[in-house]
Amino acid sequence: MNARADKHPQSLKSAEPGGHSDTTHFGYTDVPTDEKVRLVGGVFDSVASRYDVMNDLMSFGVHRLWKRATIDAASVRPGHRVLDLAGGTGDLASRFVQRVGPKGKVVLSDINAAMLGEGRARLENEGKIGLVDYVQANAECLPFESNYFDCITIAFGLRNVTDKPRALESMYRVLKPGGRLLVLEFSKPVLPLLDKLYDAYSFTALPLMGRIVANDAESYRYLAESIRMHPDQQALEAMMQDSGFERTGYQNFTGGIVALHKGFKF
């Protein structure tokens, strides 16, 4: 069965999020739960066109090494089916296309249409027309059949999801038995004094770079706040286990500023 909801390889499809209640956090601000998707969407609508440039500036290019490690850890082979969630501008999807080959399948998915459009333009510029499916979807209610993908990746996207346990359960459902989930995400620094230096950088340099490069300081202030509100390494691993994943573990990068989490479905 095709992973997509229609038969057009370049189409964008939407999956409506389920209903929510009460409040949740948008950075350090409490907001109605039903509003978070819209607010996060506004952030990425604003930064989409400068997203890759800002990633290079903010991480001094190191994000490329973190993502390369994620691709290597995926261990995908020719013929595999890969879902890259919150895939944005398509940097992981581009690499996966090369690894799964013509008999495999790569699905680039993002809840934000502007980000997904940037990813599609990038991949088409690389000559990968027809090699990637594009699906606009909420990670909490993935529009794919169960037991379909060999590997799922989500890089720097889980912290923006409103209901993380629900999203992890949705990923578990569409993953094949024996398949793996990789979550690359900002986490909690583990080196002495690094957390204080990181805070100073995050809440001063990031908004300043956002204002100068993307003309949007507030979105990058939200970025810093959303990182602080995200579960730390141990809490996220426990959340993955509660969602059914086994043989979980994580690897810290850059002193724990970023962590790569892995879990399997059996």
N, C-alpha and C positions, 0 to 999 in steps of 0.2 A: 504494500500500500504506500502511496506517496505521502510524504510528511506534510505536504501542504493541503490547504482546504480547497484549492482549485488546481487546474492543470497548467497554469501560466507561470513559467519559471521566474519571471521578473516581477510578478505582482506583489503588492503589499496587502496583507490581511490583518484584520483587527480582531482581538478577542476582548470582549468586555470584561472588566474586573467584576468580581463578586461584590455583594453588598458588605459594608462595614458599619460599625457603630462606635460610639464613644470617641476618645481622643487618642492621638499618637503624636510623636515628635517630628517636627520639621526643623532639623538642626536643633537649636536649644529652645525652640518655640513649640508649645503645645497647640495643635490644630485639630479640628474635626477629622476623624479618620478618613472619611470620604473625600476630604479635600487634599490629602497628601499627594495622590497621583497627579492631580492638576498642578499643584505647586512645584513638584519635582519636574514635571513636564515643562513648566515655564523656564526653569533653570536651564534645561538642556536645549530648549528652543533657542535660548539666548546665546549659548556657548558653542553650538554645534559646528559652526563654520571655522572656529578657531581652536577646536578641541585638541587636535593633534599637536599644534604649535604650543599650546599651553601645557600639555603633558610633558613635552620635551623640556620646556623651561622650568616647570615646577619640580621635576625629578632629576634635572640635569642629564636627561637622556637615559637614566637608569631603568625607567619603566620598560624599556625595550628588553633589558636583560631579565626582568621579572617575567615578562610575557614569554620570552624564549624558553625559560625554565618551565613555564606552564605547558607550552606546546610539547616539550620533550617529555614531561611527566604524563601527558595524555596517552603516549604510546599507541597512537592510532596507526593503522596499517591500511594498505590498499583494500578497498571494498567496505570500509567502515562507514557508519553514519554518525556524523558529529553535529551537535547543536551548540552554537555559541550564543548564549543568552546575554542580554545587555551588550551586544557585540558592537554597537556604535559604528565606528568608522572602519571596521572590518579588518583590523591588522591581524587578529588571530585567525579569522576565517580564511584570509589570503594564504596563510601558511598551511592550514589544514587541507585546502584544495590540493596542494602539491603532494600531500602525504596520503590522501585517500584515493587519489587517481580517478579515472573516468568511471570506474564501477562503484565508487563510493558516493556519498552524499554529504554536503555541507549545508547547514541551514543557519543563516545569520538572522538573529531575532533581536528586536529591541522594542520597548513599549513606546518609544518616542519616534515619531515619523521623521523629524528633521535629522536626527542622528542616523536613522536607518537609511535615509536618502544620501547622507554623506558616505556611508559605507558602500552603498550600491554604486555611487559615482566612482569611488576609489577602485573598486574591483573591476568595473567596466573599463576604467582607464588602464588597468593592468592586463586587459585582454581576457578577463575571466567571465565574459558574458555567457550565460547559460550554465555555468558550473556551480553556481550558488543559488539557493532558494532564499527569498527574503520574506520574513513573517513578522508583522507588527503584532506583538502579543504581550500580555501581562504575565509575568512569571508565576503568578499565583494560580493561574488557570490556563495552562498550556494547551493549545488546540491540536495536540498530536495523539495518535493512538498509543496505548500502553505498550511497554516493552519494545520500544522502537529503536532507540539510539544506543550506540556502543559507548559514546562519550558525550558528556555535557560539560561545558566550561562557562563560567560567569566571572568576568574580570572587572573589578571595581564597579560592580552593579548591585550586589546584594544589599549593601547598606542603604540603598535608595528604595528598596522594596518595603511596602507598608507592613505586610504580614509575612515575615521571614519563614516561620515554621510552615505556613501554608505553601509558600513557594518551594521550599525544600521537599515537601511531600509531593508536589506536582512534578518536580524534577525526578524524584524517585519513581513515580508512576511511569513516566515515559522512557525511563532508562531500561535497557535490557538486563536480564540476570547476567552477572559477570561484568557489567558495564561500570564505568567510574564517573564520578562527579569531581570536578576541580573548581574550587572557589579561590580566586586570587583577590585579596582585599586588604585595604589598610587595616592595621591592627594596633596592638599596644607595644610600644618600645620596651625592650627588656634590658637594655644596657644602662648602667648608672648615669644619671644626668641627661641622657639622651631625650627623655620625655620633656624636660624643661626647655632644652634647645629646640626641640621639634615644635612645642607649643608656640614659642616665640616666633619661629619661622612661619608657622601655619597662620597665625592671626595677624601678622604684620606684612610679610612678603607676599603671601598668596593673594590677599585682596588688592594689594598694590599692583602686582603683575596683572591681575584680572582687569583692573581699571585701565592700565596702560595698553595692554595687548588686545583685550576683548571688550573694552569699554563697559565692564560689568564687574564691579568690586563685590556686590552683594552675593552673586552666585558663588564666588570663590570663598566668601565668608561662610556661606552655607556648607561648602565642601569641607572646610575645616571643622565646623560644628558637627556635621554628619559623621565624620570619622570618629569623633570623641563619643558619639552616642551609639556607635556600632559595638556589638559584643566582642570581647577580647578573645584571644586564641582558645582558651579552655571553654568559654561559654559557647562559642560557635561550634566547636567540636561536639559538645554535649547536645546542642540543637540538632546537628546532623544525625547523631546517634538516635535521638528521639524520633527523627523522621524516618528511621529504618536503615540508615547506612551503617555498614560494618567495615571493619579494618580501617577505621578513620585515623587520621594523623595530620600533622601540619609541619611545615618547614618555614622558619623565620628568615626573612631577607632584610638586609640593611638594619640590623639590630632590632628587628621586630616591628619596624615601621609598616612593613607589609608582611603578610603570611600567606602561604599557599596551602590550602586545606584539601585533603583527598578523602573520598569515601567510596565504597563499593556497594553494589546491590547484588545479593546472592539469593 
